[in-house]
Amino acid sequence: MVETSAKRCKEMLNAGEISADQYEVCLEHYEEDYGEVEDTGMRALEEKKKRKKNVKAKVRNRGDVVFPAGSSKVKDDKDHFPINSKSQASNALSRASQYSSAPSWYKGSLGALVKAVQRKVKSKYPSIKTTKASAKPGKG
């Protein structure tokens, strides 16, 4: 009976009959009445949302990047434009200039993004040549 009740709560949530908050109440109700219920994964999702992400975690730490996850210019928790090698740096220049508008993860203008990528690449790899065309966003 306990599994059936927990499954019914999950079915109601998936069907849109109850909200996530009501789902929690539903599970708590069955826990109080019947003890431990089957873990349907909803609690794990809620806990994951509550935890703060460690921007220095090895999973997200991609070495030297133009926009690290902790940057004030980054809206998501991801590193952008890795430049650990000359080929990555050259690729970052190419990709930045291919945008036709500022990406959704970036806080700022497209021009500022392209200039920031150029500045960071040139400071790390002075031998990489940039052209005036590569400074123009949306050329690709």
One Martini backbone bead per residue (centre of mass of N, CA, C, O) as a GRO file, in nm:
protein
  140
    1MET     BB    1   0.055   0.064  -0.018
    2VAL     BB    2   0.291   0.261  -0.011
    3GLU     BB    3   0.386   0.249  -0.305
    4THR     BB    4   0.116   0.329  -0.429
    5SER     BB    5   0.101   0.609  -0.298
    6ALA     BB    6   0.367   0.721  -0.416
    7LYS     BB    7   0.291   0.670  -0.710
    8ARG     BB    8   0.040   0.848  -0.710
    9CYS     BB    9   0.186   1.110  -0.653
   10LYS     BB   10   0.360   1.100  -0.909
   11GLU     BB   11   0.129   1.090  -1.115
   12MET     BB   12   0.002   1.359  -1.033
   13LEU     BB   13   0.247   1.529  -1.102
   14ASN     BB   14   0.280   1.444  -1.406
   15ALA     BB   15  -0.029   1.538  -1.472
   16GLY     BB   16  -0.077   1.821  -1.304
   17GLU     BB   17  -0.256   1.793  -1.033
   18ILE     BB   18   0.015   1.867  -0.885
   19SER     BB   19   0.253   2.012  -0.716
   20ALA     BB   20   0.558   2.000  -0.574
   21ASP     BB   21   0.450   2.077  -0.293
   22GLN     BB   22   0.217   1.870  -0.290
   23TYR     BB   23   0.397   1.625  -0.319
   24GLU     BB   24   0.542   1.651  -0.049
   25VAL     BB   25   0.284   1.629   0.120
   26CYS     BB   26   0.201   1.355   0.019
   27LEU     BB   27   0.451   1.203   0.123
   28GLU     BB   28   0.433   1.289   0.419
   29HIS     BB   29   0.161   1.162   0.473
   30TYR     BB   30   0.260   0.867   0.415
   31GLU     BB   31   0.485   0.863   0.624
   32GLU     BB   32   0.309   0.905   0.875
   33ASP     BB   33   0.113   0.656   0.818
   34TYR     BB   34   0.351   0.431   0.678
   35GLY     BB   35   0.623   0.553   0.651
   36GLU     BB   36   0.836   0.464   0.442
   37VAL     BB   37   0.902   0.562   0.112
   38GLU     BB   38   0.942   0.572  -0.203
   39ASP     BB   39   1.195   0.684  -0.406
   40THR     BB   40   1.132   0.911  -0.690
   41GLY     BB   41   1.360   1.169  -0.702
   42MET     BB   42   1.251   1.448  -0.606
   43ARG     BB   43   1.433   1.507  -0.363
   44ALA     BB   44   1.702   1.513  -0.511
   45LEU     BB   45   1.633   1.757  -0.685
   46GLU     BB   46   1.584   1.959  -0.456
   47GLU     BB   47   1.865   1.934  -0.326
   48LYS     BB   48   2.028   2.022  -0.572
   49LYS     BB   49   1.908   2.311  -0.587
   50LYS     BB   50   2.004   2.405  -0.297
   51ARG     BB   51   2.279   2.364  -0.378
   52LYS     BB   52   2.579   2.490  -0.414
   53LYS     BB   53   2.809   2.571  -0.646
   54ASN     BB   54   3.140   2.479  -0.728
   55VAL     BB   55   3.348   2.662  -0.934
   56LYS     BB   56   3.619   2.476  -0.849
   57ALA     BB   57   3.542   2.232  -0.968
   58LYS     BB   58   3.675   1.991  -1.171
   59VAL     BB   59   3.439   1.961  -1.367
   60ARG     BB   60   3.443   2.290  -1.434
   61ASN     BB   61   3.752   2.297  -1.457
   62ARG     BB   62   3.913   2.416  -1.770
   63GLY     BB   63   4.111   2.613  -1.686
   64ASP     BB   64   4.179   2.840  -1.916
   65VAL     BB   65   3.948   3.112  -1.937
   66VAL     BB   66   3.759   3.378  -2.026
   67PHE     BB   67   3.480   3.258  -1.882
   68PRO     BB   68   3.416   3.190  -1.583
   69ALA     BB   69   3.171   3.077  -1.377
   70GLY     BB   70   3.231   3.329  -1.159
   71SER     BB   71   3.156   3.543  -1.341
   72SER     BB   72   2.971   3.837  -1.389
   73LYS     BB   73   2.912   3.758  -1.709
   74VAL     BB   74   2.788   3.487  -1.601
   75LYS     BB   75   2.477   3.309  -1.577
   76ASP     BB   76   2.603   3.046  -1.563
   77ASP     BB   77   2.781   2.735  -1.448
   78LYS     BB   78   3.006   2.804  -1.682
   79ASP     BB   79   3.257   2.766  -1.890
   80HIS     BB   80   3.416   2.991  -2.136
   81PHE     BB   81   3.654   2.973  -2.352
   82PRO     BB   82   3.901   2.789  -2.388
   83ILE     BB   83   4.289   2.853  -2.346
   84ASN     BB   84   4.522   2.607  -2.324
   85SER     BB   85   4.572   2.655  -2.631
   86LYS     BB   86   4.619   2.767  -2.942
   87SER     BB   87   4.376   2.622  -3.067
   88GLN     BB   88   4.169   2.720  -2.859
   89ALA     BB   89   4.215   3.021  -2.899
   90SER     BB   90   4.143   3.030  -3.198
   91ASN     BB   91   3.858   2.914  -3.157
   92ALA     BB   92   3.752   3.139  -2.974
   93LEU     BB   93   3.768   3.360  -3.183
   94SER     BB   94   3.580   3.232  -3.390
   95ARG     BB   95   3.327   3.188  -3.211
   96ALA     BB   96   3.282   3.480  -3.117
   97SER     BB   97   3.247   3.598  -3.421
   98GLN     BB   98   2.978   3.417  -3.493
   99TYR     BB   99   2.799   3.583  -3.348
  100SER     BB  100   2.486   3.779  -3.377
  101SER     BB  101   2.448   3.757  -3.065
  102ALA     BB  102   2.421   3.749  -2.751
  103PRO     BB  103   2.441   3.517  -2.538
  104SER     BB  104   2.246   3.388  -2.281
  105TRP     BB  105   2.504   3.360  -2.073
  106TYR     BB  106   2.555   3.672  -2.130
  107LYS     BB  107   2.662   3.983  -1.975
  108GLY     BB  108   2.622   4.172  -2.255
  109SER     BB  109   2.776   4.250  -2.532
  110LEU     BB  110   2.906   4.135  -2.820
  111GLY     BB  111   3.149   4.324  -2.838
  112ALA     BB  112   3.256   4.261  -2.551
  113LEU     BB  113   3.307   3.964  -2.597
  114VAL     BB  114   3.509   3.979  -2.829
  115LYS     BB  115   3.715   4.162  -2.683
  116ALA     BB  116   3.770   3.969  -2.445
  117VAL     BB  117   3.880   3.739  -2.609
  118GLN     BB  118   4.109   3.890  -2.747
  119ARG     BB  119   4.256   3.989  -2.495
  120LYS     BB  120   4.314   3.708  -2.366
  121VAL     BB  121   4.460   3.579  -2.605
  122LYS     BB  122   4.685   3.798  -2.641
  123SER     BB  123   4.802   3.766  -2.350
  124LYS     BB  124   4.878   3.454  -2.388
  125TYR     BB  125   4.904   3.480  -2.731
  126PRO     BB  126   5.088   3.695  -2.915
  127SER     BB  127   5.124   3.520  -3.188
  128ILE     BB  128   4.834   3.570  -3.236
  129LYS     BB  129   4.654   3.676  -3.503
  130THR     BB  130   4.453   3.961  -3.569
  131THR     BB  131   4.173   4.091  -3.724
  132LYS     BB  132   3.932   4.309  -3.809
  133ALA     BB  133   3.723   4.091  -3.879
  134SER     BB  134   3.740   3.941  -3.595
  135ALA     BB  135   3.614   4.203  -3.441
  136LYS     BB  136   3.352   4.128  -3.588
  137PRO     BB  137   3.052   4.060  -3.524
  138GLY     BB  138   2.890   3.824  -3.729
  139LYS     BB  139   3.078   3.704  -3.973
  140GLY     BB  140   2.963   3.388  -3.971
   0.00000   0.00000   0.00000
